[in-house]
Amino acid sequence: MKNIKLADSKKSSITKLDNSKQNKRICDTIFSKKSVPYLLLMPAFAFYAIFWLAPVISGMMEVFTDMDGNFTLIENFKLMFQSDLFGESIKNTAIFAAVSVVLQYFIALLLAVLLNSKFRGSKFLMFIAMIPMAITPTAVAILWKTGLIKEGWINSILMFFNIVKKPIVFMNAEGLSAVLLVMLIDTWTVTPSVMIILSSGLQGVQKELKEAAYTFGASKWAIFKDITLPIIKPSIITSVILRLIAAIQVWAIAVMVLGYGKAPFLVERIAFYVDVVPGLPTSEKIAFTLSFTTTVIVLAATVIYLRISRRKTGGNN
Amino acid sequence: MDRLNTIQKTVVAIILATMAIVVIVPILFFLNVAFSSDVEMSKFPKSIIPSFTLTVKVVPADNGEYEIFYDNGEGYRSILTTKNPIKLENHFRRQYNVSVPGEKLLRDFSQTRINGPMEFKYQKDILYNFKQFFAIVNNALPALKNSIIVSLYTIMISLTIGSLAGYAMARYKFKFKETINVSMLIVRMFPTVGISIPMAILLIKFGLFDTMLGLALLYSVPNIALTAWITSSIFVGINPELEEASMVFGANRFQTFMHITLPLALPALAASSMYAFLTAWNDTISALILTNENQTLALVVYKAIGTTSSGIQYAAAGSVVLIIPALVFTFIIRKYVNQMWGGVEL
């Protein structure tokens, strides 16, 4: 509460300050005062110092101190490496991030290109394509759980079309097939958001450019590859990064549909230690170390991806 | 420019039709589940269209009792034999989602004494699963309230702090502008869980643990940056000469902001608040870490899913409540999706 008041009082003092100054020199330009932008940014700085930087630093301190509060470099990482399912969660997260990002990107690009070639009903189809991203993650989990249970709707469809003779027990999926299941559900939900970013990029592609290339006898594929793709490259980079960051942090669907430990992921493990075995000092340390590790992986993956995509651009130019 | 030939057209049509089916069919089945009664849940294979009526067959039995038959897809089965109105009423409500007084049921069934076995059709109570969700999950109603409160707090915090920063970014030139832009991107890239656990310790210190304000503070972390980006992109588009003109005519800075700048920036502020709303409304993991008693609706629904599949129709009904505002707001703000990462040149 205190901090909010702090931020608020700062804000109001800024407006007061502004007003008094402004009254003195009304016609003087608004944009000259050097300190004004910093004053306007002050609440944001204060907020991030208290509620972002402080937790981040204290989280890091937890990672590098042992249970008695002494400094340790590797003790907690040892604990993490020895924890249940850690190796598998790393492996699953890597597979999930790599495959789902590529899969979602290609589906989204295909849909974005098709839906952006204006035809009758394209707007309506776009609307339909966007529905899944609007559904709350918890609801998505229930939606698919009602399908995956033995007497659920997926088995109903499969039986109706005589694809299977006996209902499949999806909920018993383990290992790679469980990861695959999570991947498909995730693709269903997030592909629309990738598609939106790509299609807003596509709207920036000028028709004249394409027409010119077409008159000069370029094939459709060539136009797409040499004109459209380079122009929408910023959208592609944005959407892939967005997905990459989110994909590394997958957990909700895995837990809500299959339950803990069925398809272990990094963040799923964090939730496990917070939700299922809270209170134990070791589980707290493992949770801290896991979230530190996840953050490092997210940042590293983003930086590596940016490097690669930048280098490619440089080569093209 | 060019026309697609018939084969290409067919391929496109097939792809788009597949997409539409893949999106719509799961949702239809899910909605059906949310409106299903207990007996319908055990039906297999399931139908895609929810039924709004119940048909039972009633056969008169000895001692004034009635035997009730229900068709679960494999022909009529005897479910219950009774003449007790309370038992009948409870059975109809719990098993079929039909809320009809027991006396009325008995009166209806008494016709079978004259006519022999008959079929009866009753209207289902469409909202039964919703009522049941709020009745069974005992903190669901406070959780709904909490969700609304935490969303409002998040909107308030991120809008005030974020739009001030956004205004500064749009209107002024200063030294560390690019640095600030990039650091906001890094803040947004940080996994929320990463700061959730240390945040819990921080909030305990402040006495804000397990409060909606504490939760809102965490949700505001990504949203202040987002609000700053969205609003600054709008403020850039508002001509400063309008503001200058207003001040020439004697309005002070505050009046100018209230009467000129703010109305023009309203769409951006609305979009930012909807993003803030969605962050707070959709989250489960942070709520899991930062609350104890005061849970949010998404968390309650998440806990209601549990590990078994029984009673899943109530959780489904609860999540329909969860979906509706999220659905509405997402469609309103879809234009701004591009602003999510600040339009920073990556």
Interface residues (C-beta under 8 A of the other chain):
Chain A: M1 K2 N3 I4 A7 D8 K11 I14 T15 D18 N19 Q22 N23 I26 C27 T29 I30 F31 K34 V36 P37 Y38 L40 L41 P43 A44 F47 Y48 F51 W52 A54 P55 V56 S58 G59 E62 L110 L111 L114 L115 L125 F127 I128 A129 M130 I131 P132 M133 A134 I135 T136 P137 T138 A139 A141 I142 L143 W144 K145 T146 G147 I149 E151 G152 W153 N155 S156 I157 M159 F160 P167 M171 W188 S193 I196 I197 S200 K207 K210 E211 Y214 K220 P234 S235 I237 T238 I241 L242 I245 I248 Q249 W251 A252 M256 G259 V267 I270 A271 V274 D275 E284 A287 F288 S291 F292 T294 T295 V298 L299 T302 L306 S309
Chain B: M1 D2 V12 I15 L16 M19 A20 V22 V23 I24 V25 P26 I27 F29 F30 N32 V33 M41 S42 K43 F44 P45 K46 S47 I48 I157 T160 I161 G162 L164 A165 Y167 A168 M169 R171 Y172 K173 F174 I180 I186 V187 M189 F190 P191 T192 V193 G194 I195 S196 I197 P198 M199 I201 L202 F206 L208 L213 L217 L218 S220 V221 I224 A228 P240 E243 E244 M247 V248 G250 N252 R253 F254 W281 N282 T284 I285 L288 I289 A298 V301 Y302 I305 T307 S309 I312 A315 A316 S319 V320 L322 I323 A326 L327 T330 F331 R334 V337 N338 M340 W341 E345 L346
